[in-house]
Amino acid sequence: MSVTVRIPTQLRPLTAGEGEIVLEATTVRELVRALDAAHPGIGERLLDESGELRRFVNVFVADEDVRFLEGLNTPLSPGQTISVVPAVAGG
């Protein structure tokens, strides 16, 4: 099943400048694996050493933060758009 993932500007050097990528995945975890297979190096920017989302990376499925759903096991539906959003901090 195809889903679209939106890539933030900071990660676009790893995707040859692509801002949206269509991939096959049924869960967020599969999506991250497929994204890393297609664009090596992006997985380590999204996941920490234990394989969980880095705390400064937010992933939204249908405008819902996956941390409030099922995390990386959040199921995806055909045609959904997933957004990767880096956390913003400052003062």
Biopython code that builds the backbone (N, CA, C, O; Angstrom):
import numpy as np
from Bio.PDB.StructureBuilder import StructureBuilder

atoms = [
    (1, "MET", "N", (0.835, -1.169, 0.000)),
    (1, "MET", "CA", (0.000, 0.000, 0.000)),
    (1, "MET", "C", (0.880, 1.233, 0.000)),
    (1, "MET", "O", (1.859, 1.304, 0.744)),
    (2, "SER", "N", (0.541, 2.193, -0.823)),
    (2, "SER", "CA", (1.351, 3.407, -0.951)),
    (2, "SER", "C", (0.887, 4.493, 0.011)),
    (2, "SER", "O", (-0.306, 4.737, 0.188)),
    (3, "VAL", "N", (1.871, 5.129, 0.620)),
    (3, "VAL", "CA", (1.638, 6.299, 1.462)),
    (3, "VAL", "C", (2.647, 7.362, 1.043)),
    (3, "VAL", "O", (3.662, 7.059, 0.415)),
    (4, "THR", "N", (2.357, 8.593, 1.393)),
    (4, "THR", "CA", (3.249, 9.706, 1.061)),
    (4, "THR", "C", (3.867, 10.223, 2.348)),
    (4, "THR", "O", (3.166, 10.460, 3.332)),
    (5, "VAL", "N", (5.178, 10.395, 2.336)),
    (5, "VAL", "CA", (5.854, 10.956, 3.504)),
    (5, "VAL", "C", (6.419, 12.315, 3.117)),
    (5, "VAL", "O", (7.090, 12.460, 2.095)),
    (6, "ARG", "N", (6.134, 13.305, 3.955)),
    (6, "ARG", "CA", (6.659, 14.654, 3.763)),
    (6, "ARG", "C", (7.977, 14.780, 4.518)),
    (6, "ARG", "O", (8.061, 14.484, 5.710)),
    (7, "ILE", "N", (8.995, 15.223, 3.802)),
    (7, "ILE", "CA", (10.339, 15.322, 4.353)),
    (7, "ILE", "C", (10.641, 16.783, 4.686)),
    (7, "ILE", "O", (10.457, 17.654, 3.837)),
    (8, "PRO", "N", (11.103, 17.068, 5.914)),
    (8, "PRO", "CA", (11.430, 18.458, 6.254)),
    (8, "PRO", "C", (12.685, 18.926, 5.519)),
    (8, "PRO", "O", (13.509, 18.116, 5.093)),
    (9, "THR", "N", (12.813, 20.205, 5.382)),
    (9, "THR", "CA", (13.938, 20.811, 4.665)),
    (9, "THR", "C", (15.290, 20.307, 5.176)),
    (9, "THR", "O", (16.201, 20.078, 4.381)),
    (10, "GLN", "N", (15.429, 20.133, 6.492)),
    (10, "GLN", "CA", (16.703, 19.723, 7.076)),
    (10, "GLN", "C", (17.148, 18.340, 6.603)),
    (10, "GLN", "O", (18.345, 18.054, 6.590)),
    (11, "LEU", "N", (16.216, 17.483, 6.217)),
    (11, "LEU", "CA", (16.561, 16.122, 5.791)),
    (11, "LEU", "C", (16.596, 15.959, 4.276)),
    (11, "LEU", "O", (16.971, 14.893, 3.787)),
    (12, "ARG", "N", (16.224, 16.965, 3.539)),
    (12, "ARG", "CA", (16.175, 16.854, 2.078)),
    (12, "ARG", "C", (17.525, 16.607, 1.411)),
    (12, "ARG", "O", (17.548, 16.034, 0.322)),
    (13, "PRO", "N", (18.652, 17.008, 2.003)),
    (13, "PRO", "CA", (19.922, 16.617, 1.377)),
    (13, "PRO", "C", (20.071, 15.091, 1.279)),
    (13, "PRO", "O", (20.770, 14.593, 0.396)),
    (14, "LEU", "N", (19.422, 14.356, 2.175)),
    (14, "LEU", "CA", (19.493, 12.894, 2.150)),
    (14, "LEU", "C", (18.528, 12.283, 1.137)),
    (14, "LEU", "O", (18.644, 11.105, 0.799)),
    (15, "THR", "N", (17.570, 13.088, 0.649)),
    (15, "THR", "CA", (16.578, 12.581, -0.305)),
    (15, "THR", "C", (16.741, 13.229, -1.677)),
    (15, "THR", "O", (15.798, 13.269, -2.466)),
    (16, "ALA", "N", (17.943, 13.737, -1.958)),
    (16, "ALA", "CA", (18.224, 14.408, -3.229)),
    (16, "ALA", "C", (17.267, 15.573, -3.462)),
    (16, "ALA", "O", (16.896, 15.866, -4.598)),
    (17, "GLY", "N", (16.874, 16.231, -2.379)),
    (17, "GLY", "CA", (16.032, 17.405, -2.466)),
    (17, "GLY", "C", (14.544, 17.137, -2.512)),
    (17, "GLY", "O", (13.750, 18.077, -2.554)),
    (18, "GLU", "N", (14.146, 15.872, -2.505)),
    (18, "GLU", "CA", (12.719, 15.551, -2.572)),
    (18, "GLU", "C", (12.009, 15.946, -1.280)),
    (18, "GLU", "O", (12.487, 15.662, -0.182)),
    (19, "GLY", "N", (10.863, 16.603, -1.429)),
    (19, "GLY", "CA", (10.075, 17.024, -0.278)),
    (19, "GLY", "C", (8.963, 16.055, 0.066)),
    (19, "GLY", "O", (8.484, 16.027, 1.200)),
    (20, "GLU", "N", (8.551, 15.258, -0.912)),
    (20, "GLU", "CA", (7.542, 14.221, -0.684)),
    (20, "GLU", "C", (7.980, 12.954, -1.399)),
    (20, "GLU", "O", (8.448, 12.990, -2.537)),
    (21, "ILE", "N", (7.819, 11.849, -0.715)),
    (21, "ILE", "CA", (8.237, 10.555, -1.258)),
    (21, "ILE", "C", (7.091, 9.573, -1.068)),
    (21, "ILE", "O", (6.502, 9.505, 0.011)),
    (22, "VAL", "N", (6.777, 8.822, -2.095)),
    (22, "VAL", "CA", (5.739, 7.797, -2.022)),
    (22, "VAL", "C", (6.421, 6.455, -1.813)),
    (22, "VAL", "O", (7.308, 6.071, -2.576)),
    (23, "LEU", "N", (5.996, 5.740, -0.767)),
    (23, "LEU", "CA", (6.593, 4.456, -0.405)),
    (23, "LEU", "C", (5.501, 3.453, -0.051)),
    (23, "LEU", "O", (4.346, 3.816, 0.176)),
    (24, "GLU", "N", (5.892, 2.199, -0.011)),
    (24, "GLU", "CA", (4.993, 1.127, 0.413)),
    (24, "GLU", "C", (5.265, 0.831, 1.880)),
    (24, "GLU", "O", (6.403, 0.546, 2.253)),
    (25, "ALA", "N", (4.227, 0.896, 2.720)),
    (25, "ALA", "CA", (4.382, 0.588, 4.144)),
    (25, "ALA", "C", (3.011, 0.427, 4.776)),
    (25, "ALA", "O", (2.043, 1.071, 4.369)),
    (26, "THR", "N", (2.940, -0.454, 5.791)),
    (26, "THR", "CA", (1.683, -0.646, 6.516)),
    (26, "THR", "C", (1.748, -0.113, 7.944)),
    (26, "THR", "O", (0.718, 0.009, 8.607)),
    (27, "THR", "N", (2.960, 0.207, 8.425)),
    (27, "THR", "CA", (3.143, 0.815, 9.740)),
    (27, "THR", "C", (4.200, 1.908, 9.627)),
    (27, "THR", "O", (4.928, 1.975, 8.637)),
    (28, "VAL", "N", (4.279, 2.748, 10.629)),
    (28, "VAL", "CA", (5.300, 3.795, 10.642)),
    (28, "VAL", "C", (6.693, 3.164, 10.661)),
    (28, "VAL", "O", (7.605, 3.670, 10.008)),
    (29, "ARG", "N", (6.867, 2.076, 11.393)),
    (29, "ARG", "CA", (8.166, 1.392, 11.445)),
    (29, "ARG", "C", (8.585, 0.930, 10.043)),
    (29, "ARG", "O", (9.731, 1.129, 9.640)),
    (30, "GLU", "N", (7.660, 0.314, 9.307)),
    (30, "GLU", "CA", (7.956, -0.115, 7.939)),
    (30, "GLU", "C", (8.281, 1.086, 7.059)),
    (30, "GLU", "O", (9.144, 1.006, 6.184)),
    (31, "LEU", "N", (7.591, 2.190, 7.290)),
    (31, "LEU", "CA", (7.844, 3.396, 6.515)),
    (31, "LEU", "C", (9.267, 3.899, 6.735)),
    (31, "LEU", "O", (9.951, 4.255, 5.775)),
    (32, "VAL", "N", (9.715, 3.933, 7.977)),
    (32, "VAL", "CA", (11.073, 4.395, 8.268)),
    (32, "VAL", "C", (12.088, 3.455, 7.617)),
    (32, "VAL", "O", (13.089, 3.914, 7.067)),
    (33, "ARG", "N", (11.841, 2.155, 7.674)),
    (33, "ARG", "CA", (12.752, 1.187, 7.028)),
    (33, "ARG", "C", (12.789, 1.398, 5.520)),
    (33, "ARG", "O", (13.863, 1.396, 4.919)),
    (34, "ALA", "N", (11.624, 1.579, 4.904)),
    (34, "ALA", "CA", (11.561, 1.788, 3.457)),
    (34, "ALA", "C", (12.231, 3.101, 3.068)),
    (34, "ALA", "O", (12.909, 3.184, 2.045)),
    (35, "LEU", "N", (12.036, 4.113, 3.884)),
    (35, "LEU", "CA", (12.656, 5.412, 3.629)),
    (35, "LEU", "C", (14.172, 5.304, 3.706)),
    (35, "LEU", "O", (14.881, 5.864, 2.871)),
    (36, "ASP", "N", (14.673, 4.580, 4.712)),
    (36, "ASP", "CA", (16.114, 4.407, 4.862)),
    (36, "ASP", "C", (16.687, 3.533, 3.747)),
    (36, "ASP", "O", (17.816, 3.760, 3.311)),
    (37, "ALA", "N", (15.940, 2.553, 3.283)),
    (37, "ALA", "CA", (16.407, 1.713, 2.174)),
    (37, "ALA", "C", (16.514, 2.537, 0.888)),
    (37, "ALA", "O", (17.446, 2.361, 0.104)),
    (38, "ALA", "N", (15.556, 3.431, 0.682)),
    (38, "ALA", "CA", (15.556, 4.261, -0.520)),
    (38, "ALA", "C", (16.551, 5.418, -0.420)),
    (38, "ALA", "O", (17.094, 5.873, -1.427)),
    (39, "HIS", "N", (16.782, 5.886, 0.810)),
    (39, "HIS", "CA", (17.648, 7.049, 1.043)),
    (39, "HIS", "C", (18.523, 6.764, 2.262)),
    (39, "HIS", "O", (18.238, 7.256, 3.354)),
    (40, "PRO", "N", (19.588, 5.974, 2.086)),
    (40, "PRO", "CA", (20.433, 5.568, 3.210)),
    (40, "PRO", "C", (20.897, 6.745, 4.069)),
    (40, "PRO", "O", (21.296, 7.797, 3.570)),
    (41, "GLY", "N", (20.827, 6.520, 5.371)),
    (41, "GLY", "CA", (21.265, 7.517, 6.333)),
    (41, "GLY", "C", (20.121, 8.253, 6.999)),
    (41, "GLY", "O", (20.290, 8.819, 8.079)),
    (42, "ILE", "N", (18.962, 8.249, 6.367)),
    (42, "ILE", "CA", (17.847, 8.994, 6.952)),
    (42, "ILE", "C", (17.308, 8.287, 8.199)),
    (42, "ILE", "O", (16.824, 8.938, 9.125)),
    (43, "GLY", "N", (17.393, 6.960, 8.218)),
    (43, "GLY", "CA", (16.910, 6.202, 9.371)),
    (43, "GLY", "C", (17.617, 6.579, 10.654)),
    (43, "GLY", "O", (16.982, 6.716, 11.699)),
    (44, "GLU", "N", (18.935, 6.749, 10.584)),
    (44, "GLU", "CA", (19.679, 7.104, 11.800)),
    (44, "GLU", "C", (19.389, 8.524, 12.255)),
    (44, "GLU", "O", (19.644, 8.865, 13.410)),
    (45, "ARG", "N", (18.866, 9.349, 11.376)),
    (45, "ARG", "CA", (18.463, 10.699, 11.761)),
    (45, "ARG", "C", (17.099, 10.701, 12.454)),
    (45, "ARG", "O", (16.776, 11.618, 13.209)),
    (46, "LEU", "N", (16.301, 9.657, 12.186)),
    (46, "LEU", "CA", (14.959, 9.578, 12.766)),
    (46, "LEU", "C", (14.902, 8.707, 14.009)),
    (46, "LEU", "O", (14.133, 8.981, 14.930)),
    (47, "LEU", "N", (15.721, 7.651, 14.037)),
    (47, "LEU", "CA", (15.681, 6.682, 15.138)),
    (47, "LEU", "C", (16.949, 6.751, 15.978)),
    (47, "LEU", "O", (18.033, 7.034, 15.468)),
    (48, "ASP", "N", (16.796, 6.488, 17.274)),
    (48, "ASP", "CA", (17.958, 6.448, 18.155)),
    (48, "ASP", "C", (18.581, 5.051, 18.138)),
    (48, "ASP", "O", (18.163, 4.193, 17.360)),
    (49, "GLU", "N", (19.568, 4.824, 18.984)),
    (49, "GLU", "CA", (20.298, 3.556, 19.026)),
    (49, "GLU", "C", (19.420, 2.374, 19.408)),
    (49, "GLU", "O", (19.720, 1.233, 19.054)),
    (50, "SER", "N", (18.337, 2.643, 20.129)),
    (50, "SER", "CA", (17.430, 1.560, 20.535)),
    (50, "SER", "C", (16.321, 1.316, 19.514)),
    (50, "SER", "O", (15.458, 0.465, 19.726)),
    (51, "GLY", "N", (16.343, 2.062, 18.407)),
    (51, "GLY", "CA", (15.354, 1.865, 17.360)),
    (51, "GLY", "C", (14.053, 2.610, 17.574)),
    (51, "GLY", "O", (13.065, 2.341, 16.890)),
    (52, "GLU", "N", (14.037, 3.541, 18.511)),
    (52, "GLU", "CA", (12.846, 4.355, 18.769)),
    (52, "GLU", "C", (13.036, 5.748, 18.164)),
    (52, "GLU", "O", (14.157, 6.165, 17.872)),
    (53, "LEU", "N", (11.930, 6.450, 17.983)),
    (53, "LEU", "CA", (12.025, 7.806, 17.451)),
    (53, "LEU", "C", (12.884, 8.673, 18.356)),
    (53, "LEU", "O", (12.750, 8.644, 19.579)),
    (54, "ARG", "N", (13.762, 9.438, 17.740)),
    (54, "ARG", "CA", (14.538, 10.399, 18.525)),
    (54, "ARG", "C", (13.569, 11.405, 19.143)),
    (54, "ARG", "O", (12.531, 11.714, 18.558)),
    (55, "ARG", "N", (13.908, 11.906, 20.310)),
    (55, "ARG", "CA", (12.952, 12.752, 21.024)),
    (55, "ARG", "C", (12.728, 14.089, 20.337)),
    (55, "ARG", "O", (11.728, 14.752, 20.609)),
    (56, "PHE", "N", (13.629, 14.502, 19.456)),
    (56, "PHE", "CA", (13.443, 15.769, 18.756)),
    (56, "PHE", "C", (12.810, 15.587, 17.372)),
    (56, "PHE", "O", (12.738, 16.533, 16.588)),
    (57, "VAL", "N", (12.355, 14.370, 17.081)),
    (57, "VAL", "CA", (11.681, 14.092, 15.807)),
    (57, "VAL", "C", (10.215, 13.761, 16.096)),
    (57, "VAL", "O", (9.910, 12.900, 16.921)),
    (58, "ASN", "N", (9.334, 14.447, 15.413)),
    (58, "ASN", "CA", (7.904, 14.180, 15.536)),
    (58, "ASN", "C", (7.411, 13.609, 14.215)),
    (58, "ASN", "O", (7.796, 14.078, 13.144)),
    (59, "VAL", "N", (6.563, 12.602, 14.297)),
    (59, "VAL", "CA", (5.970, 12.004, 13.110)),
    (59, "VAL", "C", (4.460, 12.068, 13.283)),
    (59, "VAL", "O", (3.915, 11.643, 14.301)),
    (60, "PHE", "N", (3.800, 12.607, 12.267)),
    (60, "PHE", "CA", (2.356, 12.770, 12.304)),
    (60, "PHE", "C", (1.706, 11.924, 11.219)),
    (60, "PHE", "O", (2.127, 11.947, 10.063)),
    (61, "VAL", "N", (0.680, 11.178, 11.603)),
    (61, "VAL", "CA", (-0.136, 10.407, 10.683)),
    (61, "VAL", "C", (-1.534, 10.991, 10.770)),
    (61, "VAL", "O", (-2.155, 10.984, 11.833)),
    (62, "ALA", "N", (-2.025, 11.496, 9.648)),
    (62, "ALA", "CA", (-3.348, 12.132, 9.631)),
    (62, "ALA", "C", (-3.453, 13.200, 10.730)),
    (62, "ALA", "O", (-4.446, 13.265, 11.454)),
    (63, "ASP", "N", (-2.425, 14.020, 10.837)),
    (63, "ASP", "CA", (-2.363, 15.129, 11.789)),
    (63, "ASP", "C", (-2.324, 14.709, 13.258)),
    (63, "ASP", "O", (-2.525, 15.541, 14.143)),
    (64, "GLU", "N", (-2.067, 13.422, 13.527)),
    (64, "GLU", "CA", (-1.944, 12.930, 14.903)),
    (64, "GLU", "C", (-0.505, 12.498, 15.165)),
    (64, "GLU", "O", (0.075, 11.759, 14.369)),
    (65, "ASP", "N", (0.068, 12.948, 16.264)),
    (65, "ASP", "CA", (1.423, 12.555, 16.654)),
    (65, "ASP", "C", (1.421, 11.069, 16.981)),
    (65, "ASP", "O", (0.619, 10.612, 17.795)),
    (66, "VAL", "N", (2.326, 10.303, 16.344)),
    (66, "VAL", "CA", (2.344, 8.855, 16.562)),
    (66, "VAL", "C", (2.653, 8.497, 18.008)),
    (66, "VAL", "O", (2.338, 7.388, 18.441)),
    (67, "ARG", "N", (3.258, 9.399, 18.762)),
    (67, "ARG", "CA", (3.534, 9.115, 20.177)),
    (67, "ARG", "C", (2.239, 8.969, 20.974)),
    (67, "ARG", "O", (2.219, 8.328, 22.024)),
    (68, "PHE", "N", (1.162, 9.566, 20.472)),
    (68, "PHE", "CA", (-0.136, 9.468, 21.138)),
    (68, "PHE", "C", (-1.015, 8.412, 20.487)),
    (68, "PHE", "O", (-2.169, 8.230, 20.876)),
    (69, "LEU", "N", (-0.472, 7.722, 19.505)),
    (69, "LEU", "CA", (-1.162, 6.610, 18.856)),
    (69, "LEU", "C", (-0.461, 5.332, 19.286)),
    (69, "LEU", "O", (-0.459, 5.001, 20.472)),
    (70, "GLU", "N", (0.132, 4.613, 18.350)),
    (70, "GLU", "CA", (0.834, 3.371, 18.679)),
    (70, "GLU", "C", (2.329, 3.457, 18.377)),
    (70, "GLU", "O", (2.979, 2.443, 18.124)),
    (71, "GLY", "N", (2.866, 4.680, 18.406)),
    (71, "GLY", "CA", (4.287, 4.868, 18.147)),
    (71, "GLY", "C", (4.669, 4.361, 16.766)),
    (71, "GLY", "O", (3.943, 4.576, 15.795)),
    (72, "LEU", "N", (5.803, 3.694, 16.682)),
    (72, "LEU", "CA", (6.270, 3.164, 15.404)),
    (72, "LEU", "C", (5.374, 2.053, 14.875)),
    (72, "LEU", "O", (5.441, 1.715, 13.693)),
    (73, "ASN", "N", (4.542, 1.487, 15.729)),
    (73, "ASN", "CA", (3.617, 0.429, 15.295)),
    (73, "ASN", "C", (2.272, 0.989, 14.805)),
    (73, "ASN", "O", (1.349, 0.227, 14.519)),
    (74, "THR", "N", (2.167, 2.299, 14.711)),
    (74, "THR", "CA", (0.935, 2.917, 14.218)),
    (74, "THR", "C", (0.651, 2.423, 12.804)),
    (74, "THR", "O", (1.505, 2.537, 11.925)),
    (75, "PRO", "N", (-0.541, 1.875, 12.578)),
    (75, "PRO", "CA", (-0.881, 1.388, 11.237)),
    (75, "PRO", "C", (-1.128, 2.540, 10.263)),
    (75, "PRO", "O", (-1.578, 3.620, 10.646)),
    (76, "LEU", "N", (-0.822, 2.278, 9.010)),
    (76, "LEU", "CA", (-1.036, 3.254, 7.942)),
    (76, "LEU", "C", (-2.088, 2.728, 6.983)),
    (76, "LEU", "O", (-2.196, 1.522, 6.759)),
    (77, "SER", "N", (-2.852, 3.635, 6.426)),
    (77, "SER", "CA", (-3.871, 3.288, 5.437)),
    (77, "SER", "C", (-3.410, 3.774, 4.065)),
    (77, "SER", "O", (-2.666, 4.750, 3.969)),
    (78, "PRO", "N", (-3.848, 3.102, 3.014)),
    (78, "PRO", "CA", (-3.461, 3.527, 1.663)),
    (78, "PRO", "C", (-3.796, 4.994, 1.422)),
    (78, "PRO", "O", (-4.880, 5.465, 1.766)),
    (79, "GLY", "N", (-2.853, 5.700, 0.828)),
    (79, "GLY", "CA", (-3.073, 7.091, 0.473)),
    (79, "GLY", "C", (-2.831, 8.100, 1.576)),
    (79, "GLY", "O", (-2.924, 9.304, 1.338)),
    (80, "GLN", "N", (-2.520, 7.634, 2.786)),
    (80, "GLN", "CA", (-2.284, 8.570, 3.887)),
    (80, "GLN", "C", (-1.013, 9.377, 3.651)),
    (80, "GLN", "O", (-0.099, 8.951, 2.944)),
    (81, "THR", "N", (-0.988, 10.556, 4.267)),
    (81, "THR", "CA", (0.199, 11.398, 4.243)),
    (81, "THR", "C", (0.786, 11.421, 5.640)),
    (81, "THR", "O", (0.087, 11.676, 6.621)),
    (82, "ILE", "N", (2.084, 11.150, 5.715)),
    (82, "ILE", "CA", (2.819, 11.118, 6.976)),
    (82, "ILE", "C", (3.805, 12.290, 6.937)),
    (82, "ILE", "O", (4.511, 12.478, 5.946)),
    (83, "SER", "N", (3.850, 13.057, 7.989)),
    (83, "SER", "CA", (4.749, 14.201, 8.049)),
    (83, "SER", "C", (5.821, 13.990, 9.104)),
    (83, "SER", "O", (5.522, 13.644, 10.247)),
    (84, "VAL", "N", (7.071, 14.200, 8.713)),
    (84, "VAL", "CA", (8.197, 14.186, 9.645)),
    (84, "VAL", "C", (8.478, 15.645, 9.988)),
    (84, "VAL", "O", (8.746, 16.464, 9.109)),
    (85, "VAL", "N", (8.412, 15.955, 11.280)),
    (85, "VAL", "CA", (8.571, 17.340, 11.715)),
    (85, "VAL", "C", (9.607, 17.398, 12.830)),
    (85, "VAL", "O", (9.384, 16.854, 13.912)),
    (86, "PRO", "N", (10.742, 18.056, 12.576)),
    (86, "PRO", "CA", (11.723, 18.193, 13.663)),
    (86, "PRO", "C", (11.197, 19.164, 14.725)),
    (86, "PRO", "O", (10.548, 20.163, 14.415)),
    (87, "ALA", "N", (11.497, 18.840, 15.978)),
    (87, "ALA", "CA", (11.093, 19.734, 17.065)),
    (87, "ALA", "C", (11.873, 21.035, 16.967)),
    (87, "ALA", "O", (13.031, 21.048, 16.548)),
    (88, "VAL", "N", (11.242, 22.107, 17.349)),
    (88, "VAL", "CA", (11.871, 23.421, 17.310)),
    (88, "VAL", "C", (12.025, 23.894, 18.750)),
    (88, "VAL", "O", (11.080, 23.846, 19.537)),
    (89, "ALA", "N", (13.216, 24.348, 19.077)),
    (89, "ALA", "CA", (13.471, 24.851, 20.428)),
    (89, "ALA", "C", (14.199, 26.178, 20.315)),
    (89, "ALA", "O", (14.816, 26.478, 19.293)),
    (90, "GLY", "N", (14.125, 26.924, 21.317)),
    (90, "GLY", "CA", (14.826, 28.194, 21.296)),
    (90, "GLY", "C", (14.395, 29.036, 22.480)),
    (90, "GLY", "O", (13.605, 28.613, 23.324)),
    (91, "GLY", "N", (14.919, 30.192, 22.513)),
    (91, "GLY", "CA", (14.551, 31.014, 23.654)),
    (91, "GLY", "C", (14.648, 32.456, 23.354)),
    (91, "GLY", "O", (14.368, 33.287, 24.219)),
]
sb = StructureBuilder()
sb.init_structure("model")
sb.init_model(0)
sb.init_chain("A")
sb.init_seg("    ")
for serial, (resi, resn, name, xyz) in enumerate(atoms, 1):
    if name == "N":
        sb.init_residue(resn, " ", resi, " ")
    sb.init_atom(name, np.array(xyz, "f"), 0.0, 1.0, " ", f" {name:<3s}", serial, name[0])
structure = sb.get_structure()
